[in-house]
Amino acid sequence: MKIKLWILICAFLFSCSSEKEWTFSEKIELPEDVRPLGLTLKGDQFWISDPDNNRILQINNHGQVLDSLTNLNRPMHIASNGEIVYIPNFTSDTIATFENEELRSIQIGDSLDAPASIAMLDKTMAIADFYNHRVLLIEDDKIIKIGSEGRTDGLLYYPTDVALTKDRVVVADAYNNRVQVFDRNGQFIKVIGWQENIKVATGVEVYEKEIFVTDFYGNRVLTYNFEGVLLDTFTNHFNKPTDVLIFNEEMYVANYGENTVTIFSK
């Protein structure tokens, strides 16, 4: 009896300590003309950017469009902070906000050349400034400029996405085919992903202790820890993935190559 009890206790402890794994759940099909690029949450509402049609769309879990904001200028990797959606307009070199059904342009104190992504954390904004090969880190009136054009560590080559933590800036260094990590003062820390032969790193997301990276032409999503160790690779369910959003133990991936969003669940 004692042996059986011990076996049950061991089995319970093992099941509690083991990590849940991501498994493919489904693909959400969007309207046929949509080409999703960026994903964000405004409260509990899902919004996607559709740059080919110069709009952002609110969708439900079935891919139905509930609301839209049109007449934008190729919106890319959007972000949110509470009830505000932040929109980088790639072709007009501007940043807009969408709040209370009102669209406004905001000034950031520097010139942009094709903003490709915005990340928000508390009062801090990060912008991937595509053709300037840099990231701007903005808090109040202070601007820190991270990177310049180049191929070596600390330099960027067409950054497309950026994510923030309390002490890190994580950049999708797209055409260097890697991710770079900087501190909040803009100092280079680490390169991630170069050994996995990423074919254009288009999107990056930080969730808990993991970094998620979309590999555009590799049609996969890779996850790393902050030491740069590869943890997992997801394949077979993507078509030119561009962005990752984690919510309620589900991973949403925008497929720019078609009108779908792929969902993995834990």
N, C-alpha and C positions, 0 to 999 in steps of 0.2 A: 504493500500500500504506500509506504514511504517513497519507494522508487518511482511509482506512477505519479505521485504528487510532485516529486522533484522534476520529472520529465515535463509535466504540465507547466511548472513555474519557469523552467528554462525556455520552453517554447514561447511563453507569454513575453518574457523579457526580450527574447530575440526579435519577436514581431514588433515590439515597441521601439527597439533601438535601430531597426533596419530602416534605410532611407526609402521613401516612396519613389517610384520610378515614373518618368513621363511616358505615356503611351498615346498613340494616335487615337483621336476621338472622331473627328469629322472635318469636312470642309464646308464652310458657309459659302453659298453662291450669291453673289451680288448681282445687281442689274448688269446686263450684258456689256454696256459701254463703259463700265467703271474699271479703272486701273488703279487699285489701291497702293499707296506708297507708305504713308505714315499712320500710326495708330495712337490714340490717347483716350483717356477717360475724363469726362467733365461730370463730376459727381459720380453717379453710377451709369452715365450715358456713354456709349461707345461712339467715337467720332473717327472718321478716316479721312485722309487727304486723297484727292483724285486730281493730281496735277495735270493730266492730259485734258481734263475738262474744266480746269480752273475753278475748282470748288472743293469744299469739305462737306461730308455727309454724316448725319447721325443715323446709325443703324441699330436694329435689334439683333437678338441672338439667331434669328433666321435669315439675316441678310437683307431684310426689308428696310427701305429708306424711310425714316421718320421725319427728318428735317434736312435742310441743306442751306449752305451759304455759298452764293455764286459770285461771279465777276471778280474773282481773285486772280493772282498772277503767278500761276504754277506753284501752288502751296506744296511744301515738301514735308519734312518730319515735324509734325505739329506737337504741341505740349499743352499741359493744363496745370493750373494751380488753383484748386478749389473750383469755383464756378467760371473761371476765365480760361478761354482757349487762346493760345499764342500761336500765331501763324507766320512762318517765314515765306515771304513772296519772292521766289527765286528770280523771276525775270524783271521785277521792278526794284529790287535791292531794298526792300522795305520789310518792316515787322508790323503786324497788325494784332489786335486783340478782339475777341468776340465775347461780349458779356451783356446779359440782359437784352438779348436780341439786337445789340448794337455793335457795329464794326468800327474800330478806331485804329488810326495809325499812331505808333509811338516812336519817339526819338530816343536814340541810344548814345549819342555823343561821339559817334565815329562813322566812317563811310564803309558801307558793305558792298561786296561784289558777289551777288548770287548767294544769299543766305540759304543754307540747305537744311538746317535743323535748329531747333530751340530745345533746351532743357531748363526746367525750373525746379528749384529746391528752396523752400522758404522765400527769402527775398533775393536770392541769387539767380541770375539768368546766365546761361551759356549759349553762345551762337556759333555754329559751324559756318565759317565764312569761306565758301567753296573756292572761288577764283583767287582769293587772297591767301589761300593755303594756311589758314590760321583758325584759332578759336578765340572768341572774345568772352571773357568772364566778367560779368557786370554785377556790382552790388552798390546800390545808392549811386554816388557819382564816381565811384572808383572803377576803372577798366583795366584788367590785366590781359595782355595779348600773349597768346600761347602759340608758338610755332611760326614757321615761315617755310617757303617752298624748298623742298629737298627730300632726299631719300634716306638719310642717316637718322640715328636715334635723336628724338626731340624735334625733328623737322617733319612737315606734313606735305602730302601731295593729294590735293582735292579731298579734304575731309567732308563727309556726308552726314555724319550723325555724332551726337555727343550726349553723354549721361553724367549726372552728378551724384556724388555721395557727400557726406559731411566733411570728408577730407581728401576726396579724389575727383579728378576730371578724366573721364574715360572717352576716348575719341575713336570713331571709326575712320581710320586713315585709309580711305577707300582704295586709291590707286597705288598706294604702297602695299596693298593687300595684307593689312594687319590692323591691330588695335594698339593704341598707345595710351599709357596711363601717366598722368601728371598729378602733382599735388595742387592744393588750392592757391598756391602762389605761382603756379605756372612752371614749376621745376619738373623736369623729366624724371620719371621713376622706372618705367618698364615698357618693353615691347611684348605684345601677346599675339600669338597666332601665326607668326611668320613660318614656323616649321610645318604647319598644316596645309600649305599651298592654297591659301584662300584666293579665290578669283573675284576680287573686288568686294571689300568689306563695306557693305552699304548701311547696315543698321547695328546699333548696339543698345543693350538694355542691361541695367544692373538690378538684380533681385536678390535680396538677402546677401549671401556670400558668393554669388555667382555672377559672371559676366556672360551674356548671351550675344552672339554675333551672327548676323545673316551673311551668307556667302552667296552673292548674287548669281554669278555664272556657275558656281559649284552646286547650286540648288540644294543647299543644306543650311542647318543652323548648328552652331557649335557652342558649347558651354565650357567656361574656364573658371578656376578659382582665381583669387587675386594674386597668387604667385605665378599665374600664367600656365598652370597645369591643365591640360585638356581633361575634362570630366565626362563629356558625352558628345555624340554627333548624331543629329537627326537628319534623315534623308527620305527620299521616295514620295514625299507628299507636298513638294514645293515647285513653284515655277517662278524663278527670279525673285526670291524673297528679299524684302527691303526693310522690314521692321518687326520688332517683337514687343508684345505687351503681356505682362503677367498679371492675372487678376483672379482671385478666388481659386487658387491652385489650378488654373488653366493658363496655357500658353497660346496666345493668338499671334499668328504670323501672316503679314500681308504679302500676297503674291502679285507682284507688279506685272508679271507675265500673263496673267489671266484675271478674271473677275471673281477671285475667291480669297477667303481668309481661312488658313489652316488652324485647327485647334488640337492641341495635345492636353491631356489631363493627367493629374497625379492620382 
